[in-house]
Amino acid sequence: MHAEWGEWLPDGTEYRVVVPEAWNGVLLLDLDFIHSPHPTWDKAYAWIPEHGYAVAGTRRPAGTFSASVWAHRLRQVLHPFRKRL
C-alpha cells in the first residue's frame, strides 16, 4: 500500500506524489512523473514505491524550455510534500 495524491502548484502546474507505506526516507523527484500512459514508464514507476522509495514530480509544461523554470517548479513540490508528512 502507499499514499498517493496530486494537486496543482500556485502557478497551475500539476504535480503528483506517491509515498509507500514502508517508506525508506528517500524521495525521488522527476520532471516527467505525470505522463501519458507508457508501458515502460509505468513499470519503472511501479518499481519505485515497491522498493521503499517515495516519488514526486510534475508534468513538463508545453512551450517552456527553461531548465531553471522546470527545476523551480519541481522544488515547489517539496512544500506540500513536507506539509503532509
KAFEN-V592353 format. One record per residue. N is the residue number from 1. RES is the residue in three letters. PHI is phi in whole degrees, -180 to 180 (none if undefined). OMEGA is omega in radians with two decimals (999 if undefined). BURIAL is # if it has 16 or more other ideal C-beta (glycine too) atoms within 10 Angstrom, else .. Layout:
n->N res->RES phi->PHI omega->OMEGA burial->BURIAL
n->N res->RES phi->PHI omega->OMEGA burial->BURIAL
//
This chain:
n->1 res->MET phi->none omega->3.09 burial->.
n->2 res->HIS phi->-154 omega->3.04 burial->.
n->3 res->ALA phi->-95 omega->-3.14 burial->.
n->4 res->GLU phi->-142 omega->3.05 burial->.
n->5 res->TRP phi->-151 omega->3.10 burial->.
n->6 res->GLY phi->-153 omega->-3.13 burial->.
n->7 res->GLU phi->-150 omega->3.14 burial->.
n->8 res->TRP phi->-128 omega->3.04 burial->.
n->9 res->LEU phi->-73 omega->-3.12 burial->#
n->10 res->PRO phi->-55 omega->-3.14 burial->.
n->11 res->ASP phi->-87 omega->3.10 burial->.
n->12 res->GLY phi->95 omega->3.10 burial->.
n->13 res->THR phi->-72 omega->3.12 burial->#
n->14 res->GLU phi->-76 omega->3.05 burial->.
n->15 res->TYR phi->-138 omega->-3.13 burial->#
n->16 res->ARG phi->-143 omega->3.14 burial->#
n->17 res->VAL phi->-134 omega->3.03 burial->#
n->18 res->VAL phi->-130 omega->3.12 burial->#
n->19 res->VAL phi->-126 omega->-3.13 burial->#
n->20 res->PRO phi->-71 omega->3.12 burial->#
n->21 res->GLU phi->-59 omega->3.13 burial->.
n->22 res->ALA phi->-98 omega->-3.09 burial->.
n->23 res->TRP phi->-65 omega->-3.13 burial->#
n->24 res->ASN phi->-89 omega->3.10 burial->.
n->25 res->GLY phi->92 omega->-3.13 burial->.
n->26 res->VAL phi->-101 omega->3.09 burial->.
n->27 res->LEU phi->-112 omega->3.06 burial->#
n->28 res->LEU phi->-98 omega->3.12 burial->.
n->29 res->LEU phi->-109 omega->-3.05 burial->#
n->30 res->ASP phi->-139 omega->3.12 burial->#
n->31 res->LEU phi->-66 omega->-3.06 burial->.
n->32 res->ASP phi->-116 omega->-3.08 burial->.
n->33 res->PHE phi->-65 omega->3.05 burial->#
n->34 res->ILE phi->-96 omega->-3.04 burial->.
n->35 res->HIS phi->-144 omega->3.01 burial->.
n->36 res->SER phi->-69 omega->3.11 burial->.
n->37 res->PRO phi->-54 omega->-3.13 burial->.
n->38 res->HIS phi->-147 omega->-3.04 burial->.
n->39 res->PRO phi->-52 omega->-3.12 burial->.
n->40 res->THR phi->-68 omega->3.14 burial->.
n->41 res->TRP phi->-64 omega->-3.12 burial->.
n->42 res->ASP phi->-59 omega->3.11 burial->.
n->43 res->LYS phi->-66 omega->3.14 burial->.
n->44 res->ALA phi->-64 omega->-3.12 burial->.
n->45 res->TYR phi->-70 omega->3.05 burial->#
n->46 res->ALA phi->-72 omega->-3.11 burial->.
n->47 res->TRP phi->-65 omega->-3.02 burial->.
n->48 res->ILE phi->-57 omega->-3.14 burial->#
n->49 res->PRO phi->-70 omega->3.09 burial->#
n->50 res->GLU phi->-61 omega->-3.13 burial->.
n->51 res->HIS phi->-107 omega->2.99 burial->.
n->52 res->GLY phi->91 omega->-3.12 burial->.
n->53 res->TYR phi->-91 omega->2.97 burial->#
n->54 res->ALA phi->-90 omega->3.11 burial->#
n->55 res->VAL phi->-140 omega->3.14 burial->#
n->56 res->ALA phi->-144 omega->3.11 burial->#
n->57 res->GLY phi->179 omega->-3.03 burial->#
n->58 res->THR phi->-126 omega->2.95 burial->#
n->59 res->ARG phi->-107 omega->3.10 burial->#
n->60 res->ARG phi->-64 omega->-3.11 burial->#
n->61 res->PRO phi->-68 omega->3.10 burial->.
n->62 res->ALA phi->-63 omega->3.08 burial->.
n->63 res->GLY phi->82 omega->3.11 burial->.
n->64 res->THR phi->-111 omega->-3.06 burial->.
n->65 res->PHE phi->-112 omega->-3.10 burial->.
n->66 res->SER phi->-93 omega->3.12 burial->.
n->67 res->ALA phi->-62 omega->-3.14 burial->.
n->68 res->SER phi->-68 omega->3.08 burial->.
n->69 res->VAL phi->-67 omega->3.12 burial->.
n->70 res->TRP phi->-60 omega->-3.12 burial->#
n->71 res->ALA phi->-64 omega->3.13 burial->.
n->72 res->HIS phi->-62 omega->3.14 burial->.
n->73 res->ARG phi->-66 omega->3.13 burial->#
n->74 res->LEU phi->-65 omega->3.10 burial->#
n->75 res->ARG phi->-66 omega->3.12 burial->.
n->76 res->GLN phi->-64 omega->3.13 burial->#
n->77 res->VAL phi->-65 omega->3.13 burial->#
n->78 res->LEU phi->-63 omega->-3.10 burial->.
n->79 res->HIS phi->-62 omega->3.12 burial->.
n->80 res->PRO phi->-67 omega->3.10 burial->#
n->81 res->PHE phi->-62 omega->-3.13 burial->#
n->82 res->ARG phi->-65 omega->-3.12 burial->.
n->83 res->LYS phi->-65 omega->-3.09 burial->.
n->84 res->ARG phi->-82 omega->-3.08 burial->.
n->85 res->LEU phi->-95 omega->999 burial->.
//
